[in-house]
Amino acid sequence: MGRTQGNARPHIIQTTRAHPMTNSKASSDDRKEPGDVQAYTVEQVARMLHIGRDKVYGLLRTGQLRSMKIGKLRRITDRHLAEFIASRETPPNDRDHRRNVGTAR
C-alpha cells in the first residue's frame, strides 16, 4: 500500500537558493551537482546495505546511523551513510591481528 517500488529514486535536496523558474536544476532529473545532497528512505538504505528495515531503525535508535526528519518523514543522507560505513570499517592492523587469533604456531 504505502511501500515504495524497488526502483524508487533517491530524493535530491537542493541546498542552493535559486528561483525555480530560472534554475535549470529545478527539472525532475537526478543529476547530482555541487551543493546537492541525496537523501534516502529507510527502505532504500536497507536494500543498499542488504539488511532488514527493522535493523536500519535499530541503528537509527542507537545512534549508530544518523538521519534527519522532514516533518514526519525520516531521511538518511549520503553523508550519514558514508559516516556510518567509515565507522564500521576495521583498520588493517586489527584485521591482521584477528586472523591470527587462536592459531597455533
C-alpha positions, 0 to 999 in steps of 0.5 A, spaced: 500 500 500 504 505 502 511 501 500 515 504 495 517 500 488 524 497 488 526 502 483 524 508 487 529 514 486 533 517 491 530 524 493 535 530 491 535 536 496 537 542 493 541 546 498 542 552 493 537 558 493 535 559 486 528 561 483 525 555 480 523 558 474 530 560 472 534 554 475 535 549 470 536 544 476 529 545 478 527 539 472 525 532 475 532 529 473 537 526 478 543 529 476 547 530 482 551 537 482 555 541 487 551 543 493 546 537 492 545 532 497 541 525 496 537 523 501 534 516 502 528 512 505 529 507 510 527 502 505 532 504 500 538 504 505 536 497 507 536 494 500 543 498 499 546 495 505 542 488 504 539 488 511 532 488 514 528 495 515 527 493 522 535 493 523 536 500 519 531 503 525 535 499 530 541 503 528 537 509 527 535 508 535 542 507 537 545 512 534 549 508 530 546 511 523 544 518 523 538 521 519 534 527 519 526 528 519 522 532 514 516 533 518 514 526 519 518 523 514 525 520 516 531 521 511 538 518 511 543 522 507 549 520 503 553 523 508 550 519 514 551 513 510 558 514 508 559 516 516 556 510 518 560 505 513 567 509 515 565 507 522 564 500 521 570 499 517 576 495 521 583 498 520 588 493 517 592 492 523 586 489 527 584 485 521 591 482 521 591 481 528 584 477 528 586 472 523 591 470 527 587 469 533 587 462 536 592 459 531 597 455 533 604 456 531 
